[in-house]
Amino acid sequence: MPSVNIIRGARVGSTPERPAERYQLAPRRAVTYWCRNGHATQIRMASDADVPALWDCPRCGLPAGRDADNPPGRARPEPYKTHLAYVKERRSDAEGEAILAEALAALRRRRGRD
């Protein structure tokens, strides 16, 4: 075994950790959230920050609320919408028929069937 003087976890030229007198932590407060499964999650936030009503539980992923006696239920995921569903939200049936007729007329002109 070679006799080498190595300090583990340090590298040559590394700087020491910043001393505590050079900085001061912002005032914080602990906010506790509870999920439906009974998990309590404590988050430290800045005292002047707005506290969100819901927080995702890191253990089970369910939404967690501030009230331990009445935690929020499962969030209902919004169903997947197709492109056609978004188009139908923007257009009426009459507008859709007019656009379809216009596209078919242009296609027939290109193919020489007009």
N, CA, C and O atoms as a GROMACS GRO file, in nm:
protein
  456
    1MET      N    1   0.084  -0.117   0.000
    1MET     CA    2   0.000   0.000   0.000
    1MET      C    3   0.089   0.124   0.000
    1MET      O    4   0.175   0.139   0.086
    2PRO      N    5   0.068   0.212  -0.096
    2PRO     CA    6   0.153   0.331  -0.103
    2PRO      C    7   0.121   0.428   0.010
    2PRO      O    8   0.007   0.438   0.055
    3SER      N    9   0.222   0.497   0.054
    3SER     CA   10   0.202   0.596   0.160
    3SER      C   11   0.184   0.733   0.096
    3SER      O   12   0.279   0.810   0.079
    4VAL      N   13   0.060   0.762   0.063
    4VAL     CA   14   0.026   0.889  -0.001
    4VAL      C   15  -0.067   0.964   0.092
    4VAL      O   16  -0.160   0.906   0.148
    5ASN      N   17  -0.042   1.091   0.109
    5ASN     CA   18  -0.125   1.173   0.195
    5ASN      C   19  -0.240   1.230   0.111
    5ASN      O   20  -0.222   1.331   0.043
    6ILE      N   21  -0.355   1.167   0.117
    6ILE     CA   22  -0.471   1.212   0.039
    6ILE      C   23  -0.583   1.249   0.135
    6ILE      O   24  -0.616   1.173   0.227
    7ILE      N   25  -0.639   1.364   0.113
    7ILE     CA   26  -0.755   1.405   0.191
    7ILE      C   27  -0.877   1.372   0.107
    7ILE      O   28  -0.898   1.431   0.001
    8ARG      N   29  -0.954   1.278   0.154
    8ARG     CA   30  -1.071   1.235   0.076
    8ARG      C   31  -1.177   1.345   0.074
    8ARG      O   32  -1.201   1.414   0.173
    9GLY      N   33  -1.240   1.358  -0.043
    9GLY     CA   34  -1.348   1.452  -0.057
    9GLY      C   35  -1.304   1.594  -0.084
    9GLY      O   36  -1.387   1.684  -0.093
   10ALA      N   37  -1.175   1.617  -0.096
   10ALA     CA   38  -1.125   1.752  -0.124
   10ALA      C   39  -1.037   1.746  -0.246
   10ALA      O   40  -0.980   1.642  -0.279
   11ARG      N   41  -1.028   1.855  -0.312
   11ARG     CA   42  -0.940   1.863  -0.428
   11ARG      C   43  -0.843   1.978  -0.406
   11ARG      O   44  -0.866   2.066  -0.322
   12VAL      N   45  -0.737   1.977  -0.480
   12VAL     CA   46  -0.637   2.081  -0.467
   12VAL      C   47  -0.698   2.214  -0.512
   12VAL      O   48  -0.755   2.223  -0.620
   13GLY      N   49  -0.684   2.313  -0.430
   13GLY     CA   50  -0.736   2.445  -0.466
   13GLY      C   51  -0.881   2.464  -0.428
   13GLY      O   52  -0.940   2.567  -0.461
   14SER      N   53  -0.940   2.367  -0.359
   14SER     CA   54  -1.081   2.385  -0.322
   14SER      C   55  -1.092   2.492  -0.214
   14SER      O   56  -1.000   2.513  -0.135
   15THR      N   57  -1.202   2.559  -0.215
   15THR     CA   58  -1.223   2.666  -0.119
   15THR      C   59  -1.304   2.614  -0.001
   15THR      O   60  -1.382   2.520  -0.016
   16PRO      N   61  -1.286   2.672   0.114
   16PRO     CA   62  -1.365   2.626   0.229
   16PRO      C   63  -1.511   2.666   0.214
   16PRO      O   64  -1.544   2.755   0.136
   17GLU      N   65  -1.597   2.599   0.288
   17GLU     CA   66  -1.739   2.631   0.286
   17GLU      C   67  -1.756   2.774   0.336
   17GLU      O   68  -1.680   2.823   0.420
   18ARG      N   69  -1.861   2.840   0.283
   18ARG     CA   70  -1.882   2.979   0.321
   18ARG      C   71  -1.916   2.989   0.469
   18ARG      O   72  -2.003   2.916   0.517
   19PRO      N   73  -1.852   3.076   0.539
   19PRO     CA   74  -1.886   3.093   0.681
   19PRO      C   75  -2.025   3.153   0.696
   19PRO      O   76  -2.072   3.228   0.611
   20ALA      N   77  -2.090   3.119   0.805
   20ALA     CA   78  -2.228   3.162   0.829
   20ALA      C   79  -2.241   3.313   0.845
   20ALA      O   80  -2.349   3.368   0.823
   21GLU      N   81  -2.135   3.381   0.884
   21GLU     CA   82  -2.148   3.525   0.906
   21GLU      C   83  -2.154   3.603   0.775
   21GLU      O   84  -2.186   3.722   0.777
   22ARG      N   85  -2.125   3.540   0.662
   22ARG     CA   86  -2.128   3.611   0.534
   22ARG      C   87  -2.268   3.622   0.474
   22ARG      O   88  -2.291   3.706   0.387
   23TYR      N   89  -2.360   3.541   0.519
   23TYR     CA   90  -2.494   3.547   0.464
   23TYR      C   91  -2.594   3.517   0.575
   23TYR      O   92  -2.560   3.464   0.680
   24GLN      N   93  -2.718   3.552   0.547
   24GLN     CA   94  -2.824   3.529   0.643
   24GLN      C   95  -2.943   3.471   0.567
   24GLN      O   96  -2.981   3.523   0.463
   25LEU      N   97  -3.000   3.364   0.619
   25LEU     CA   98  -3.114   3.302   0.554
   25LEU      C   99  -3.236   3.394   0.562
   25LEU      O  100  -3.254   3.468   0.658
   26ALA      N  101  -3.318   3.387   0.459
   26ALA     CA  102  -3.442   3.464   0.458
   26ALA      C  103  -3.536   3.406   0.564
   26ALA      O  104  -3.530   3.287   0.593
   27PRO      N  105  -3.621   3.489   0.621
   27PRO     CA  106  -3.716   3.436   0.720
   27PRO      C  107  -3.807   3.333   0.655
   27PRO      O  108  -3.864   3.357   0.548
   28ARG      N  109  -3.822   3.218   0.720
   28ARG     CA  110  -3.901   3.109   0.664
   28ARG      C  111  -4.005   3.063   0.764
   28ARG      O  112  -3.998   3.093   0.883
   29ARG      N  113  -4.102   2.988   0.710
   29ARG     CA  114  -4.204   2.927   0.794
   29ARG      C  115  -4.233   2.788   0.741
   29ARG      O  116  -4.216   2.760   0.623
   30ALA      N  117  -4.276   2.702   0.830
   30ALA     CA  118  -4.309   2.565   0.792
   30ALA      C  119  -4.457   2.557   0.759
   30ALA      O  120  -4.541   2.603   0.836
   31VAL      N  121  -4.488   2.497   0.644
   31VAL     CA  122  -4.627   2.477   0.601
   31VAL      C  123  -4.648   2.327   0.586
   31VAL      O  124  -4.570   2.260   0.518
   32THR      N  125  -4.754   2.274   0.649
   32THR     CA  126  -4.780   2.131   0.646
   32THR      C  127  -4.900   2.102   0.558
   32THR      O  128  -5.002   2.170   0.565
   33TYR      N  129  -4.887   2.000   0.474
   33TYR     CA  130  -4.993   1.954   0.385
   33TYR      C  131  -5.023   1.808   0.417
   33TYR      O  132  -4.932   1.731   0.450
   34TRP      N  133  -5.152   1.769   0.406
   34TRP     CA  134  -5.193   1.631   0.428
   34TRP      C  135  -5.266   1.580   0.304
   34TRP      O  136  -5.347   1.651   0.246
   35CYS      N  137  -5.235   1.455   0.265
   35CYS     CA  138  -5.302   1.394   0.151
   35CYS      C  139  -5.409   1.297   0.201
   35CYS      O  140  -5.423   1.276   0.322
   36ARG      N  141  -5.485   1.239   0.109
   36ARG     CA  142  -5.594   1.149   0.142
   36ARG      C  143  -5.544   1.021   0.211
   36ARG      O  144  -5.618   0.960   0.288
   37ASN      N  145  -5.420   0.981   0.185
   37ASN     CA  146  -5.364   0.860   0.245
   37ASN      C  147  -5.307   0.885   0.385
   37ASN      O  148  -5.254   0.792   0.446
   38GLY      N  149  -5.316   1.007   0.435
   38GLY     CA  150  -5.269   1.037   0.570
   38GLY      C  151  -5.123   1.077   0.577
   38GLY      O  152  -5.069   1.089   0.687
   39HIS      N  153  -5.057   1.098   0.466
   39HIS     CA  154  -4.918   1.141   0.466
   39HIS      C  155  -4.911   1.291   0.496
   39HIS      O  156  -4.985   1.370   0.438
   40ALA      N  157  -4.823   1.328   0.586
   40ALA     CA  158  -4.800   1.468   0.618
   40ALA      C  159  -4.670   1.512   0.553
   40ALA      O  160  -4.568   1.445   0.564
   41THR      N  161  -4.675   1.626   0.484
   41THR     CA  162  -4.558   1.680   0.416
   41THR      C  163  -4.535   1.821   0.468
   41THR      O  164  -4.624   1.906   0.461
   42GLN      N  165  -4.417   1.846   0.520
   42GLN     CA  166  -4.385   1.979   0.572
   42GLN      C  167  -4.289   2.047   0.475
   42GLN      O  168  -4.182   1.995   0.445
   43ILE      N  169  -4.330   2.162   0.427
   43ILE     CA  170  -4.253   2.240   0.331
   43ILE      C  171  -4.211   2.369   0.399
   43ILE      O  172  -4.292   2.434   0.466
   44ARG      N  173  -4.085   2.408   0.382
   44ARG     CA  174  -4.038   2.536   0.436
   44ARG      C  175  -4.042   2.638   0.323
   44ARG      O  176  -3.983   2.618   0.217
   45MET      N  177  -4.113   2.747   0.348
   45MET     CA  178  -4.130   2.852   0.248
   45MET      C  179  -4.092   2.986   0.309
   45MET      O  180  -4.091   3.003   0.430
   46ALA      N  181  -4.061   3.079   0.222
   46ALA     CA  182  -4.031   3.215   0.268
   46ALA      C  183  -4.154   3.271   0.337
   46ALA      O  184  -4.267   3.245   0.294
   47SER      N  185  -4.133   3.347   0.441
   47SER     CA  186  -4.247   3.396   0.520
   47SER      C  187  -4.335   3.493   0.441
   47SER      O  188  -4.453   3.507   0.472
   48ASP      N  189  -4.280   3.559   0.341
   48ASP     CA  190  -4.360   3.652   0.263
   48ASP      C  191  -4.416   3.591   0.135
   48ASP      O  192  -4.481   3.660   0.057
   49ALA      N  193  -4.391   3.461   0.110
   49ALA     CA  194  -4.439   3.395  -0.011
   49ALA      C  195  -4.585   3.354   0.005
   49ALA      O  196  -4.631   3.325   0.115
   50ASP      N  197  -4.658   3.353  -0.108
   50ASP     CA  198  -4.796   3.306  -0.107
   50ASP      C  199  -4.795   3.153  -0.094
   50ASP      O  200  -4.722   3.085  -0.166
   51VAL      N  201  -4.875   3.102  -0.002
   51VAL     CA  202  -4.881   2.958   0.022
   51VAL      C  203  -4.983   2.898  -0.073
   51VAL      O  204  -5.099   2.941  -0.073
   52PRO      N  205  -4.945   2.799  -0.155
   52PRO     CA  206  -5.041   2.737  -0.247
   52PRO      C  207  -5.143   2.654  -0.170
   52PRO      O  208  -5.112   2.600  -0.064
   53ALA      N  209  -5.264   2.645  -0.223
   53ALA     CA  210  -5.370   2.569  -0.158
   53ALA      C  211  -5.344   2.420  -0.165
   53ALA      O  212  -5.377   2.346  -0.072
   54LEU      N  213  -5.285   2.374  -0.275
   54LEU     CA  214  -5.257   2.231  -0.294
   54LEU      C  215  -5.109   2.209  -0.317
   54LEU      O  216  -5.039   2.296  -0.370
   55TRP      N  217  -5.062   2.090  -0.277
   55TRP     CA  218  -4.923   2.049  -0.298
   55TRP      C  219  -4.925   1.900  -0.328
   55TRP      O  220  -5.000   1.826  -0.264
   56ASP      N  221  -4.845   1.855  -0.422
   56ASP     CA  222  -4.840   1.712  -0.453
   56ASP      C  223  -4.765   1.638  -0.343
   56ASP      O  224  -4.656   1.679  -0.302
   57CYS      N  225  -4.824   1.528  -0.295
   57CYS     CA  226  -4.760   1.447  -0.192
   57CYS      C  227  -4.640   1.376  -0.253
   57CYS      O  228  -4.655   1.308  -0.354
   58PRO      N  229  -4.520   1.390  -0.194
   58PRO     CA  230  -4.402   1.325  -0.251
   58PRO      C  231  -4.403   1.173  -0.234
   58PRO      O  232  -4.328   1.104  -0.303
   59ARG      N  233  -4.486   1.120  -0.144
   59ARG     CA  234  -4.488   0.975  -0.121
   59ARG      C  235  -4.583   0.903  -0.215
   59ARG      O  236  -4.548   0.798  -0.268
   60CYS      N  237  -4.704   0.958  -0.238
   60CYS     CA  238  -4.802   0.886  -0.319
   60CYS      C  239  -4.846   0.963  -0.443
   60CYS      O  240  -4.910   0.905  -0.531
   61GLY      N  241  -4.814   1.092  -0.453
   61GLY     CA  242  -4.847   1.170  -0.572
   61GLY      C  243  -4.987   1.231  -0.570
   61GLY      O  244  -5.022   1.304  -0.662
   62LEU      N  245  -5.067   1.203  -0.468
   62LEU     CA  246  -5.200   1.261  -0.460
   62LEU      C  247  -5.191   1.408  -0.419
   62LEU      O  248  -5.092   1.449  -0.359
   63PRO      N  249  -5.293   1.487  -0.451
   63PRO     CA  250  -5.291   1.626  -0.405
   63PRO      C  251  -5.307   1.631  -0.254
   63PRO      O  252  -5.383   1.553  -0.196
   64ALA      N  253  -5.236   1.722  -0.191
   64ALA     CA  254  -5.242   1.740  -0.047
   64ALA      C  255  -5.288   1.881  -0.017
   64ALA      O  256  -5.254   1.975  -0.089
   65GLY      N  257  -5.366   1.896   0.091
   65GLY     CA  258  -5.419   2.027   0.130
   65GLY      C  259  -5.375   2.065   0.269
   65GLY      O  260  -5.307   1.988   0.337
   66ARG      N  261  -5.413   2.184   0.311
   66ARG     CA  262  -5.371   2.237   0.440
   66ARG      C  263  -5.455   2.184   0.555
   66ARG      O  264  -5.410   2.187   0.670
   67ASP      N  265  -5.578   2.136   0.528
   67ASP     CA  266  -5.668   2.088   0.632
   67ASP      C  267  -5.646   1.939   0.656
   67ASP      O  268  -5.671   1.858   0.567
   68ALA      N  269  -5.599   1.902   0.775
   68ALA     CA  270  -5.571   1.761   0.805
   68ALA      C  271  -5.698   1.679   0.816
   68ALA      O  272  -5.696   1.560   0.785
   69ASP      N  273  -5.808   1.740   0.860
   69ASP     CA  274  -5.933   1.666   0.877
   69ASP      C  275  -6.008   1.645   0.746
   69ASP      O  276  -6.087   1.552   0.734
   70ASN      N  277  -5.983   1.730   0.649
   70ASN     CA  278  -6.054   1.720   0.522
   70ASN      C  279  -5.955   1.738   0.406
   70ASN      O  280  -5.956   1.842   0.341
   71PRO      N  281  -5.870   1.637   0.378
   71PRO     CA  282  -5.775   1.651   0.267
   71PRO      C  283  -5.846   1.640   0.133
   71PRO      O  284  -5.953   1.580   0.125
   72PRO      N  285  -5.788   1.697   0.029
   72PRO     CA  286  -5.853   1.693  -0.102
   72PRO      C  287  -5.854   1.550  -0.157
   72PRO      O  288  -5.769   1.468  -0.123
   73GLY      N  289  -5.952   1.523  -0.243
   73GLY     CA  290  -5.963   1.392  -0.306
   73GLY      C  291  -5.872   1.383  -0.428
   73GLY      O  292  -5.790   1.471  -0.454
   74ARG      N  293  -5.889   1.274  -0.499
   74ARG     CA  294  -5.810   1.255  -0.621
   74ARG      C  295  -5.846   1.360  -0.725
   74ARG      O  296  -5.963   1.394  -0.742
   75ALA      N  297  -5.746   1.410  -0.793
   75ALA     CA  298  -5.769   1.506  -0.900
   75ALA      C  299  -5.816   1.430  -1.022
   75ALA      O  300  -5.756   1.331  -1.062
   76ARG      N  301  -5.925   1.477  -1.082
   76ARG     CA  302  -5.975   1.411  -1.202
   76ARG      C  303  -5.893   1.461  -1.321
   76ARG      O  304  -5.892   1.580  -1.350
   77PRO      N  305  -5.826   1.370  -1.389
   77PRO     CA  306  -5.748   1.414  -1.504
   77PRO      C  307  -5.840   1.456  -1.618
   77PRO      O  308  -5.944   1.394  -1.643
   78GLU      N  309  -5.799   1.560  -1.687
   78GLU     CA  310  -5.877   1.606  -1.801
   78GLU      C  311  -5.858   1.507  -1.916
   78GLU      O  312  -5.745   1.470  -1.947
   79PRO      N  313  -5.966   1.466  -1.978
   79PRO     CA  314  -5.951   1.367  -2.085
   79PRO      C  315  -5.872   1.423  -2.203
   79PRO      O  316  -5.870   1.544  -2.227
   80TYR      N  317  -5.807   1.334  -2.275
   80TYR     CA  318  -5.728   1.373  -2.391
   80TYR      C  319  -5.819   1.424  -2.500
   80TYR      O  320  -5.919   1.361  -2.533
   81LYS      N  321  -5.784   1.538  -2.555
   81LYS     CA  322  -5.863   1.595  -2.665
   81LYS      C  323  -5.789   1.578  -2.796
   81LYS      O  324  -5.668   1.599  -2.804
   82THR      N  325  -5.861   1.540  -2.896
   82THR     CA  326  -5.802   1.527  -3.029
   82THR      C  327  -5.800   1.663  -3.097
   82THR      O  328  -5.858   1.760  -3.048
   83HIS      N  329  -5.732   1.668  -3.209
   83HIS     CA  330  -5.728   1.792  -3.287
   83HIS      C  331  -5.868   1.831  -3.332
   83HIS      O  332  -5.904   1.948  -3.332
   84LEU      N  333  -5.947   1.731  -3.370
   84LEU     CA  334  -6.083   1.757  -3.415
   84LEU      C  335  -6.168   1.818  -3.303
   84LEU      O  336  -6.251   1.904  -3.330
   85ALA      N  337  -6.148   1.774  -3.179
   85ALA     CA  338  -6.224   1.830  -3.067
   85ALA      C  339  -6.191   1.978  -3.047
   85ALA      O  340  -6.280   2.058  -3.018
   86TYR      N  341  -6.063   2.015  -3.062
   86TYR     CA  342  -6.026   2.156  -3.050
   86TYR      C  343  -6.084   2.238  -3.164
   86TYR      O  344  -6.126   2.352  -3.143
   87VAL      N  345  -6.086   2.182  -3.286
   87VAL     CA  346  -6.144   2.254  -3.400
   87VAL      C  347  -6.293   2.275  -3.378
   87VAL      O  348  -6.345   2.382  -3.408
   88LYS      N  349  -6.362   2.173  -3.327
   88LYS     CA  350  -6.506   2.184  -3.303
   88LYS      C  351  -6.538   2.287  -3.195
   88LYS      O  352  -6.648   2.343  -3.194
   89GLU      N  353  -6.446   2.312  -3.104
   89GLU     CA  354  -6.466   2.417  -3.005
   89GLU      C  355  -6.464   2.555  -3.069
   89GLU      O  356  -6.535   2.646  -3.026
   90ARG      N  357  -6.381   2.571  -3.172
   90ARG     CA  358  -6.365   2.702  -3.235
   90ARG      C  359  -6.465   2.728  -3.346
   90ARG      O  360  -6.499   2.844  -3.371
   91ARG      N  361  -6.512   2.625  -3.414
   91ARG     CA  362  -6.597   2.640  -3.533
   91ARG      C  363  -6.736   2.581  -3.509
   91ARG      O  364  -6.751   2.483  -3.436
   92SER      N  365  -6.836   2.641  -3.573
   92SER     CA  366  -6.970   2.584  -3.570
   92SER      C  367  -6.980   2.480  -3.682
   92SER      O  368  -6.891   2.470  -3.767
   93ASP      N  369  -7.089   2.403  -3.682
   93ASP     CA  370  -7.107   2.302  -3.787
   93ASP      C  371  -7.121   2.367  -3.925
   93ASP      O  372  -7.071   2.314  -4.024
   94ALA      N  373  -7.188   2.482  -3.932
   94ALA     CA  374  -7.206   2.551  -4.060
   94ALA      C  375  -7.071   2.599  -4.114
   94ALA      O  376  -7.044   2.587  -4.234
   95GLU      N  377  -6.985   2.654  -4.025
   95GLU     CA  378  -6.852   2.698  -4.069
   95GLU      C  379  -6.769   2.578  -4.116
   95GLU      O  380  -6.696   2.589  -4.214
   96GLY      N  381  -6.780   2.466  -4.048
   96GLY     CA  382  -6.707   2.346  -4.087
   96GLY      C  383  -6.750   2.296  -4.224
   96GLY      O  384  -6.666   2.255  -4.304
   97GLU      N  385  -6.881   2.297  -4.251
   97GLU     CA  386  -6.932   2.254  -4.382
   97GLU      C  387  -6.881   2.347  -4.492
   97GLU      O  388  -6.845   2.301  -4.600
   98ALA      N  389  -6.878   2.479  -4.466
   98ALA     CA  390  -6.831   2.575  -4.566
   98ALA      C  391  -6.682   2.554  -4.594
   98ALA      O  392  -6.640   2.560  -4.710
   99ILE      N  393  -6.602   2.531  -4.491
   99ILE     CA  394  -6.458   2.509  -4.510
   99ILE      C  395  -6.434   2.379  -4.585
   99ILE      O  396  -6.348   2.373  -4.673
  100LEU      N  397  -6.511   2.275  -4.553
  100LEU     CA  398  -6.497   2.147  -4.622
  100LEU      C  399  -6.535   2.160  -4.769
  100LEU      O  400  -6.465   2.107  -4.856
  101ALA      N  401  -6.644   2.232  -4.799
  101ALA     CA  402  -6.685   2.251  -4.939
  101ALA      C  403  -6.579   2.328  -5.015
  101ALA      O  404  -6.550   2.297  -5.131
  102GLU      N  405  -6.521   2.429  -4.953
  102GLU     CA  406  -6.416   2.508  -5.018
  102GLU      C  407  -6.292   2.422  -5.045
  102GLU      O  408  -6.233   2.433  -5.153
  103ALA      N  409  -6.252   2.338  -4.950
  103ALA     CA  410  -6.135   2.252  -4.969
  103ALA      C  411  -6.160   2.148  -5.076
  103ALA      O  412  -6.071   2.118  -5.156
  104LEU      N  413  -6.282   2.091  -5.081
  104LEU     CA  414  -6.314   1.993  -5.184
  104LEU      C  415  -6.317   2.057  -5.323
  104LEU      O  416  -6.273   1.995  -5.420
  105ALA      N  417  -6.368   2.180  -5.334
  105ALA     CA  418  -6.369   2.251  -5.462
  105ALA      C  419  -6.227   2.278  -5.509
  105ALA      O  420  -6.198   2.262  -5.628
  106ALA      N  421  -6.138   2.317  -5.419
  106ALA     CA  422  -5.998   2.342  -5.458
  106ALA      C  423  -5.931   2.212  -5.500
  106ALA      O  424  -5.852   2.213  -5.594
  107LEU      N  425  -5.960   2.102  -5.434
  107LEU     CA  426  -5.903   1.973  -5.470
  107LEU      C  427  -5.951   1.928  -5.608
  107LEU      O  428  -5.873   1.876  -5.688
  108ARG      N  429  -6.080   1.948  -5.635
  108ARG     CA  430  -6.135   1.910  -5.766
  108ARG      C  431  -6.076   1.995  -5.878
  108ARG      O  432  -6.053   1.945  -5.988
  109ARG      N  433  -6.050   2.125  -5.850
  109ARG     CA  434  -5.987   2.212  -5.952
  109ARG      C  435  -5.846   2.165  -5.982
  109ARG      O  436  -5.806   2.164  -6.098
  110ARG      N  437  -5.770   2.126  -5.879
  110ARG     CA  438  -5.634   2.079  -5.901
  110ARG      C  439  -5.632   1.951  -5.982
  110ARG      O  440  -5.542   1.930  -6.063
  111ARG      N  441  -5.730   1.865  -5.961
  111ARG     CA  442  -5.735   1.738  -6.032
  111ARG      C  443  -5.801   1.751  -6.170
  111ARG      O  444  -5.802   1.655  -6.247
  112GLY      N  445  -5.856   1.868  -6.199
  112GLY     CA  446  -5.915   1.893  -6.329
  112GLY      C  447  -6.054   1.835  -6.344
  112GLY      O  448  -6.094   1.802  -6.455
  113ARG      N  449  -6.127   1.821  -6.238
  113ARG     CA  450  -6.262   1.764  -6.244
  113ARG      C  451  -6.370   1.871  -6.230
  113ARG      O  452  -6.485   1.838  -6.203
  114ASP      N  453  -6.337   1.992  -6.245
  114ASP     CA  454  -6.435   2.099  -6.223
  114ASP      C  455  -6.504   2.140  -6.348
  114ASP      O  456  -6.589   2.229  -6.345
   0.00000   0.00000   0.00000
